Amino acid sequence: MPGRTYEFIQLDVFTQTPLAGNPLAIFADARGLNDGEMQALAREMNLSETTFILPRDSATEAREGKKVRIFTVEEELPFAGHPTLGTALQLYADDSNRCAEITLDLKAGKIPVRFQPHSENAANRVDGQVFGEMRQRDPEFGTPLSREEVARVIGIAVDEIASEWPIQPVSTGLTFTIVPFRNQQTLSDLRFSYAQAAEFLKHTGANFFYFLCPERREGRLEARARMFFYGGEDPATGSAAGCAASWLVKHGIANSDEQVLIRQGAECRRPSEMYVRATREGERVTNVRVGGYAVEILRGTMVL
């Protein structure tokens, strides 16, 4: 039988620097692939996520958005942050019309992504790189967890977890439990394996921990973050960053619509930058946005 060929692109997402950020493989036209083949290709790429774009006629795409499916090496996800942003930035780069907004039609629903020349708070601006900002679903806040119990599971002293803010599950499409650290050095020195907390996370419905250490310096709010999952440490977790933005605004750490820079991935030698914000209207948090850059690393052809 003749082979079928599929073109793919690999990006580093949430960075302006090649070989940093979170890598992503994108199959630009996945028509003809079945579910099993998509999953097998994601395993073959062996990255945290691989996306598959399924082009449709222009009228359907104008109405419904660009259909995209996201796979880890183990399973399909309804939503994930860096695959959404990276895929949207690639679609923008390939679009001769360069629309200011693209909507991705994901399993979790429609996610709009807007584009502009740069982030308002980017420390370094590289000519020609486009900043993308996706709007995530409005957050759902879960019941706060016990500091003592979480500290025991993580394996740190309870005083290392900030007491003025809650340890709280938050979802903007995927649930992450925000654990606020008091000290950035403690967070950087943390030795943690997802396996040691898997049973606890499953029992509480907390899904994953997102360790966060916010700090305001000279009027500007930044946060350091780390996230561990069954594949190891994640260099950048865009879905969790949306949860963090929601949590920061809900608890008054960030102002409504204030753009916050979250730095993640330094400890696994893939430094990443995510620019997040959310709007607070009374007790309600809405308009959750997560933005960043991406750089192309390689292109190839897969033959089946």
Secondary structure, DSSP 8 states (H G I E B T S, - for coil): ----EEEEEEEEES-SSTT-SEEEEEES--TT--HHHHHHHHHHHTSS-EEEEE---HHHHHHH-EEEEEE-SS-EES--HHHHHHHHHHHHHH-TT--SEEEEEETTEEEEEEEESS-TT-SS--TT--EEEEEE---EE---B-HHHHHHHHTS-GGGB-SSS-BEEEESSSEEEEEEBS-HHHHHH----HHHHHHHHHHHT---EEEEEEEEETTEEEEEEE-EETTEE-S--HHHHHHHHHHHHHTTSS-TT--EEEEE-GGGT--EEEEEEEEEETTEEEEEEEEE-EEEEEEEEEE-
